[in-house]
């Protein structure tokens, strides 16, 4: 598994005192969070009934969670 890391603290300030690129960073953070949810839900969907049972997760609950859009936390 690959680990990605981004340093969000390295941002200068624009002429109005607001962090430069703050909107871009917010979008990037959101996309990274959505990607993590997508991957997590894909792994959940790939689990078999025995693995879900071992974790105490009903297959119906796992399927419902895996089907949720990434923008819905």
C-alpha positions as CSV (number, residue, x, y, z in Angstrom):
1,X,0.0,0.0,0.0
2,X,1.3,3.5,-0.9
3,X,1.2,6.3,1.6
4,X,0.7,9.8,0.4
5,X,1.6,12.8,2.4
6,X,1.2,16.5,1.5
7,X,2.5,19.4,3.6
8,X,-0.4,21.8,3.8
9,X,1.4,24.2,6.1
10,X,3.8,25.5,3.4
11,X,1.6,28.3,2.0
12,X,2.5,32.0,1.7
13,X,0.1,34.9,2.2
14,X,-1.4,37.0,-0.6
15,X,-1.8,40.7,-0.5
16,X,-5.1,40.6,1.3
17,X,-3.7,38.6,4.2
18,X,-5.4,35.4,3.2
19,X,-3.4,32.2,2.6
20,X,-2.4,31.9,-1.0
21,X,-4.1,28.9,-2.7
22,X,-6.4,28.2,0.2
23,X,-9.3,27.4,-2.1
24,X,-7.1,25.1,-4.0
25,X,-5.9,23.4,-0.8
26,X,-9.4,22.9,0.4
27,X,-10.3,21.3,-2.9
28,X,-7.2,19.1,-2.7
29,X,-8.0,18.0,0.8
30,X,-11.6,17.2,-0.2
31,X,-10.4,15.1,-3.1
32,X,-7.9,13.2,-0.9
33,X,-10.6,12.5,1.6
34,X,-13.0,11.3,-1.1
35,X,-10.3,9.1,-2.5
36,X,-9.7,7.5,0.9
37,X,-13.5,6.9,1.3
38,X,-13.6,5.3,-2.2
39,X,-10.8,3.0,-1.4
40,X,-12.1,2.1,2.0
41,X,-15.6,1.3,0.7
42,X,-14.1,-0.7,-2.2
43,X,-12.2,-2.8,0.3
44,X,-15.4,-3.2,2.4
45,X,-17.3,-4.3,-0.7
46,X,-14.6,-6.9,-1.4
47,X,-14.9,-8.7,2.0
48,X,-16.7,-12.0,2.1
49,X,-19.5,-12.9,4.5
50,X,-17.1,-14.8,6.8
51,X,-14.8,-11.7,7.2
52,X,-17.8,-9.4,7.8
53,X,-19.2,-11.8,10.3
54,X,-15.9,-11.9,12.2
55,X,-16.0,-8.1,12.4
56,X,-19.7,-8.1,13.5
57,X,-20.9,-6.3,10.3
58,X,-24.0,-7.5,8.6
59,X,-23.6,-8.0,4.8
60,X,-26.5,-5.7,4.2
61,X,-24.9,-2.9,6.2
62,X,-21.6,-3.4,4.4
63,X,-23.3,-3.2,1.0
64,X,-25.2,-0.1,2.0
65,X,-22.0,1.6,3.2
66,X,-20.1,0.6,0.1
67,X,-22.8,2.0,-2.1
68,X,-22.8,5.4,-0.5
69,X,-21.3,8.3,-2.6
70,X,-17.9,9.5,-1.4
71,X,-19.2,13.0,-0.7
72,X,-21.5,11.6,1.9
73,X,-19.2,11.0,4.9
